[in-house]
Amino acid sequence: MDKAELRYLQETHPDNYFSNGEAAVVLGVDPSTLREWARTGKLDGVDHFPHPFNGWRYFRAGDIYELRDARNAAEAEVEE
């Protein structure tokens, strides 16, 4: 991923949607991890839906940002 793509992900409007791969980059996890979380219900509060034709999952950007911030805050608490 180049700097322009990363900048786009960092500046995406909260009401837009990320693909699974884009959301995984923002969260710093592997796309397969994010798919597993979605499949097993570990994404409470994250609006996501499968595309009606190809089945790909899309995640609301604002929810992904909130999850990222919560995960970062939890990691910071553990480090203290």
C-alpha positions as CSV (number, residue, x, y, z in Angstrom):
1,M,0.0,0.0,0.0
2,D,1.5,3.3,-1.0
3,K,1.2,6.7,0.9
4,A,-1.6,8.0,-1.2
5,E,-3.8,4.9,-0.5
6,L,-3.0,5.1,3.2
7,R,-3.8,8.9,3.3
8,Y,-7.2,8.1,1.6
9,L,-8.0,5.5,4.3
10,Q,-7.1,8.0,7.0
11,E,-9.3,10.7,5.5
12,T,-12.3,8.6,4.6
13,H,-15.6,10.2,5.7
14,P,-17.1,8.3,8.6
15,D,-20.4,7.7,6.7
16,N,-18.6,6.0,3.8
17,Y,-17.9,2.3,3.8
18,F,-14.6,0.3,3.7
19,S,-14.1,-3.0,2.0
20,N,-12.8,-5.8,4.3
21,G,-9.2,-5.2,3.2
22,E,-9.4,-1.4,3.7
23,A,-10.9,-1.9,7.2
24,A,-8.3,-4.4,8.1
25,V,-5.5,-1.9,7.2
26,V,-7.1,0.8,9.4
27,L,-7.3,-1.7,12.3
28,G,-3.9,-3.1,11.7
29,V,-5.1,-6.7,11.4
30,D,-5.1,-9.3,8.7
31,P,-8.2,-9.3,6.4
32,S,-8.9,-12.9,7.4
33,T,-9.0,-11.8,11.1
34,L,-11.6,-9.2,10.3
35,R,-13.7,-11.7,8.3
36,E,-13.5,-14.1,11.3
37,W,-14.6,-11.4,13.7
38,A,-17.6,-10.5,11.5
39,R,-18.5,-14.2,11.0
40,T,-18.4,-14.9,14.8
41,G,-20.2,-11.8,15.9
42,K,-17.2,-10.1,17.6
43,L,-17.9,-6.7,15.9
44,D,-20.7,-5.5,18.1
45,G,-21.5,-1.9,17.2
46,V,-19.8,-2.1,13.8
47,D,-22.2,-1.6,11.0
48,H,-21.3,-4.0,8.2
49,F,-23.2,-5.8,5.4
50,P,-22.4,-8.2,2.6
51,H,-22.6,-6.9,-0.9
52,P,-25.9,-8.4,-2.5
53,F,-24.2,-9.7,-5.6
54,N,-20.6,-10.7,-4.7
55,G,-20.9,-11.3,-0.9
56,W,-18.0,-9.1,0.0
57,R,-18.4,-7.4,3.4
58,Y,-18.4,-3.6,3.7
59,F,-17.9,-1.8,7.0
60,R,-19.0,1.7,8.0
61,A,-15.8,3.8,8.2
62,G,-16.8,5.7,11.3
63,D,-17.4,2.4,13.2
64,I,-14.0,1.1,12.1
65,Y,-12.4,4.3,13.3
66,E,-14.1,4.0,16.7
67,L,-13.0,0.3,17.0
68,R,-9.5,1.3,16.1
69,D,-9.4,4.0,18.7
70,A,-10.9,1.7,21.3
71,R,-8.3,-1.0,20.6
72,N,-5.5,1.6,20.8
73,A,-6.8,2.9,24.1
74,A,-7.0,-0.7,25.5
75,E,-3.5,-1.4,24.3
76,A,-2.2,1.8,26.0
77,E,-3.8,0.8,29.3
78,V,-2.1,-2.5,29.2
79,E,1.2,-0.9,28.6
80,E,0.8,1.4,31.6
